[in-house]
Amino acid sequence: MPSVSLALATIIFVSGAAAGSLGALLGIGGGVFLVPLLHLALGFPLRTAAAISLTTVIATSSSVSAGRTGDQLINLKLGMVLEVATVAGSLLGGLTANLFSETTLQRLFGVVTTVAALAVLARVNRRNVVRDAAGDPGLLGGRFDEAESGGTVVYRVKRLPVGLLASFVAGNVSSLLGIGGGVLKVPALNAWCGIPMRAAAATSAFMIGVTATGGAIIYFGRGDLPPLAAAPAVLGVQLGSWMGLRLAHRLPAKWLKILLVVVLLGVAVLMLVRSAR
């Protein structure tokens, strides 16, 4: 593992800021960007890269949850229901790791991420909203004010089992690969469960912090989490998350979806290339 010099800490800080900005903007956490950078570019062992990444996911989740609570974008009821499946998947991650090799999981993740990207792309010009602003959102639905729509947005939750399955899988692979499960949750919530992009991103960001905490504690207990490398990453992510939150209010939902598709396809290619090594 490389020694953490001032130059390396600066690189990690800047990378964390960029990852935190995109992670907060899309609700997926910055791990999908930091893990390959730390492991492939900077020479950190994969376990160490995953451990550092999980701490930044916690930082992203904390920043987004604090920044968006007042906007009513976070659907707490839906988030807590889906988190049950996420935690169950996370607890069974060890069993999955014993049944399948890391290469197999990476390939499977790449395929699933590609399917999720295509699903989001198919709905890039469609909004998951109830036309009647006074309509009933149902048991797990919600409403929030949105400048783009010029009023209150109401939505209902559809295909809840799909959301539960996506959350279960996300919890299963997040600790193993060191990335936030939002890369699977956000597409599923938006494309199949009827959740608007902004609400899906905010709710996912709220959930991924809970999932990442358990994995980060395990890595820390094993000595795989170097504080001198994690500290600049967390500080950078905090700054990037603040910038991402400010940008999220200005971008139209369509462009948020397009950006998510680009990120998902990039992650899919990265995972498939890594699995071929």
N, C-alpha and C positions, 0 to 999 in steps of 0.2 A: 504493500500500500504506500502511495507517495506521501512524503512528509508535507504538512500543511504550512507553506510559506505565505508571506503577505501577498505575493502575486497570485498564488493558487486560491487563497481566500477571496481575493478580489474577483477572480473569474467565477468562482462559485456564487458569490453575492450577485453579480450581474446576471448570471444564468438563472438564479433563483428569482430575480425580479421579473425576467421575461416569462419564466414558467408560471409564476404566481399570477401575472396579469392574464394570461390565457386561461389558466385554471379557474380563476374567479369569474372570468367572463363567461365561460361555458359550463362551470360547475363540475369539472372533471378532475380537479386537482392538478398540480404541476408535475406529478411523478412520471407521466408519460414522456416528458421532455428531459427530466433530470436523470433518470436511470440510465438511458443510453449515453448521455453526456459524461456522467461520472464514471461509468464502467468502460465505455469504448474509447472516449476521447481523453479522459484524465487518468485512467489506469486504476481506478478503485475496484476492489473485488465486488462481484455481483451482490453478495450479501450486504456489504457495507453500503453500496449504492442504494439498495432497496431500503436499508435502515434509515439513511439520510433522507431519502425520498418520502418515507412515511411520516417523518417529523414535519416535513414541509406541507404534506397533505393536511395534517392537523392544523398548521398555521393558516392555510388557505381556508379551511372550514370555519375556523374561529373568526377570521376577518369577514368572510362573506355572511356568516350567520349574524354577526353584530351589525353589519352594515345594511342588511336587507330586512331585518325583523320589522322595522318601522314601515317598510313598503308593503307588507303583507304578502310578499312573494313566496315566503317559505310556508309550505303546507305542513304544519306540524302533525296533524292527525294522520295524513298519508305517510309522512316520513317515519313516524313511530311504527306504523303497521309494517312498512317495508323493511324497517331496520331489524325486525324480528327475523325475517328471512335472511337478511344480510349477515347477522350474527351467527345464525345457524350454519350458513355456508362457510363462514370464517372458521368456526369450530371444527367443521369437517374437512378443512383444508389439509390438515395433516394426513388424513386418510386418503384423500385424493392424490396427494404427493407420493404416497407409497404405491398407489395403483398405476399411476402414469408417470412417465419421465417428464422432465422439464421441457424437453424438446417437443414432446407431444402436446403438452399444455400450451406452449407458445404457438404451435401451428393451429390448434383449435381456437385459441384466442384471436389469431389473425383472421381466420375464416369468419368467426362470429362478428368481429368488428367490421369486416367488409359488408356483411349482411346488414348490420345496423346502419352503416353509412348509406347504403342503397335505400334503406327504408326511410331515412330522414330526407334523402334527396328526392324521393318520390312525393314527399309532402312539403317541399320547399315553398310552394306558393299557397299553401292551405293553412288556415288558422284553426286551432282547437278552442273555439269559443262558442258560447251560447249567445245567440243574437239578442235575446231579451236580457237587458242588464239587471232586471228585477227577478230573473228566473231563479229557480231552486237549483243550487249546485249539487244537491244530494248529500249523502252521508260523509263522503271523503273528498268532495270537490271543494272549490274555493272561489274567491273573487279578489281582484286587486285593481288599483287605478293605474292606467298606462297612458302616457302622453301620446304614443304612436296611434292608439285607437281613439284618443280624444275622450276617454271616459272610463267607466268601470268594465273590466273584463271578467266574465263568469265562465267557469268550465266545470265539467263533470268527469269523474274518473270512469274509464271504460277498461274492460279486460284486465281486471285486477290480478288474476292468476298469472298473466304474462309479466306484470310488474314484479310480482313475488318471485317468479322464476329468475328473472333478470337480476334481482337483488341477491338471490341465493348464489348464483354463478359469480356475480361481482364480488361478494364477500369471500368466495372460495379462492379466487385467483389474485385478489388485491394484495394480500400479505406475501404470497409466493413471489409475485413479480415486482412488488414494491410500488405499485401504482394505485391511484384512487379508483374505486369501483365505479365512479361516475362516468367513465368512458363507456360503460355498458348501460348504466341506469338512465342517463339523460336521453340517449336515442330511444330506448324502450318506452320511457314515460311520454316522450313527445310523439313518436311515430305510431305507437300501438295503444297507449293508455289515455289519450285525449288530453294531456297536460300541455298548456302553452309553453313555448320554449323558455321564456324568462322564469316561470314558476318551476319548470322541471330542473333548470340549472340551479336555482336557489335552493330547492328542496334537496337535490342531490348533494350540493356543497355542505348542507347541514348534516347529511347522513354520513358522508365519507370520513368525517373527523372521528366519529365513533368507531368505525371499522378500523381505521388506521391506528388508533390508540393502542388497541390490543397487540397488534403486530409490532409496533414500535417498542413497547415494553419488553416483549420477548427478545427482540434483537438487542436491546440495551442490556438485558440480563445476561446474554451470551457474549457480551463484549464486542459486538459488531457495529456499535454506534459511536464513532469518534466525535466528541463534543466540539473540537476545534474545526472540524469540517461541517458539522451540522449547524453550528451557530450562524456563520455567514449565509448559509442556504436559507435558514428560517427568516433571518432579517431581510434578505432579498425578496423572499416570497411575501412577507408582510407588506413591503413597499409595492411590489407588483400587484398584489391583491387590491390595494387601495386604488391603483391606477385602473385596474380592470373593472372595478365597481363603477367608477366614474364614466368609463367608456360604455358600459353595458346599457346605461340609460339613453345613450345617444344613437346606438346602432339599431336599425330596424330588425325585427324578428327574422326576416328573410335572410339577412346577411349573417346573423348569428347561426342560422342553420347551415348556410354555405360554409362558414368557417369551421363548424363542427364536422361537417362531411370531410373537409380537407384534413383536419386533424385525425379523424378516425381512419381514413385511408392511409395516412402517413404512419400511424401506429401499426396498422395491419401489415404494411410492407416491412416495417422495422422488425416486427415479431417473426414474420416468415423468413426474412433474411438471417436473423439471429438464430433461428431454429435450424438453418441449413449449415451452420458452422460446426 
